[in-house]
Amino acid sequence: MVPCLTGVGMDFNTPLLRATLLRRYKRFLADVKLEDGREVTAHVANPGSMLGMKAEGMVIWLEPNDNPKRKLNYSWKLAEVGGAMVVVDTAMANAVVGEALRARAIAPLAAYRDVRAEVKYGEASRVDFLLQGEGLPDCYVEVKSVTLSRQAGLAEFPDSVTKRGAKHLRELSAMVAEGHRAVMLYLVQRDDCSRFALAADIDAEYASAMVKARLAGVEVLCFATKPTALGVNIMEELPIYN
């Protein structure tokens, strides 16, 4: 593994390769041009709209692999957007937060020693992380990857309507009602934002669900990251403007 530059986070298996985006299609595929001129197809681990991150000709970063079980030899990990480095792979959010929780690097949650991922709860769902510690209430943590920024320095979520996200907020509220602790953690996976807000104009239902969740006692946290061609590190906590 390539070592992180600073802080706690998740390393890429190999250093990333610079490329140019030709087009993204079928949600999980992208045609790209490598620096040696070859055109290849890369896997896109992002089912969302990728608003602002799929323009033809933009610089992107790929993780190569030689796993014979994989159909594609490249995975699209990062994009350069207006001078910012942005994480495309949504799975990185849980990987980064998981490392930080196990290292007890997230101050509001540092008292918890036991970190379990993908635990069944709610309405046939799985919570991203269940935290447990002696003498502490169980803590249910949902993680969301944030990549949208339409205003300088402001990160926003969501970038499209997310009924699943609203469901998660209701389920977290139910955990609080049962006497547990519940946290909605937003991870801003771009390096040009210093504050966070909900994009209520994109999904009013989600914004409304958040108001209800906070009134029910769900805690909301947001953290910055530093994405590089070596990995993604969690950084400082960001203020929330909603």
Order of alpha helices (4+ residues) and beta strands (2+ residues): beta-beta-beta-beta-beta-beta-beta-alpha-beta-beta-beta-beta-beta-alpha-beta-beta-alpha-beta-beta
